[in-house]
Amino acid sequence: MREDGPDPDAPADRARAYYRALDEGDYDLLERLLAPEFVHDRPDRQLDGRSRFVRFMREERPQTDTSHPVDAVYRRVGDGGTEIVVRGRLLDTDGNRLVGFVDVFRFEDGRICRLDTYTR
């Protein structure tokens, strides 16, 4: 927290750190970013719980050597708190686009509690 109040960029910074953790295989950082009750809802599955999600990312995802360039970050503040919406691309090791995505992050007590992924 800044001296003049909460940092409005903190959720966006945490969303960017989420991609950095995935791209660098930093599963300790990933775990610190997520709330214990974290839920990831994506087109092909839903993963419930931080432990389950981290295990999937570490041991089960089809491709671990990918990158997530972020094209845009939007912040939406509403009755339910702050949402961060990220538009980006998933690239393979050669830089080829695998899929485009929009991720909607929701936060609780400074941690990511929900992530909804939409792909194109």
N, C-alpha and C positions, 0 to 999 in steps of 0.2 A: 504494500500500500504506500502511496506517495504521501508526503506531508500535507498536501492540499486535498486529500480525499482518495477514493478508490481510483485506480488506474483504468481508464476506459478501454485501453488497448490490451489489457491483460487477457481477456478471453481470446482475442485474435492471436496474441502471442502464443497462447496455449494450443490453439488449433494448428498454428504453424509448427510448433514443437511436436505435435502428434505425427505429422508427416515426416519430420526429421527423424523421430524415433523409429518409424517404420523403415525409412530408407537406409538408415545406418544400423538397423538391427539392435537398437538400444532398448531392450525390453524392460530394463529397470526404469528408464525414463517413462516409457509407455505406461507402466504400472502406476507410477507416481501421478501421471496426468489424469487417470481414470478414477471415478468413484467406484467403491466396491460393488454397487448395484448397477453398474454400467450396462447399457443395452445397445447393441449395434443391429440395426434393421437395414438390410440391403436386399436387392432384388432376388438373390439366390438363397438367402438364409437369414435367420435371426440368431444372434449370439447373446446369451444372457449371462451377465456377471463378468466382472473384471478378470478373474482368474481364467475363465473359459475363453474369453476373447484373447488374452495374452498368449495362452497355450495354442490357440488356433493360429495366431500370427507367427509364433515361433516355430511350430512343428507341423502345421497342417495346410497352410495356404499353398496353392499350386505353384506360385512363383514368389520367391523371396528377394530375388535380385532385381528389383524394380525401383523406379523413382516416381515421385508425385509432384511434378511442377505445378505450382499454384498460379493461376491466371488472374484471379480476383478474389477479394475478401470483402464481405458485406456484413455489417452489424445491424441487427434488428432488436430494438428494445420494446417489449410489450408487457402485458399483464403477467405473463409467465416468466419474466426475467429476460436476460439477454440471450439471443441466438446469434451464432456466427455461421454465415453461409459462405462456403468456399467452392469456387468453380476451378477445376483443374483437369489434369490429364494423368493417366497411368501409363508410363513408358517402360518398355523392356530394356535389357542391357545395351541394346544397339540404338536406343533412342526412338524406336518405333512406337507409335501410339497404339496401345492395347484398347483403351476405352477412355471416354471423357466422363467426368463425374461432377455432381453437385452434392456436397456434404452439408448437412444441417447439424450443427453442434448445439447441444443444450448443456448448461452448466448448473451445478449446485455446489455451494460452498467452495467455489474456485476450481472444482474438478469437472471433467467432462462426464455427464451422467447419461447422456443419450446421443447417439449419432445415427442419423438417417441418411442413407446413401442412395442417390439416384444416378443411373448411368445412361449413356447414349453412345 
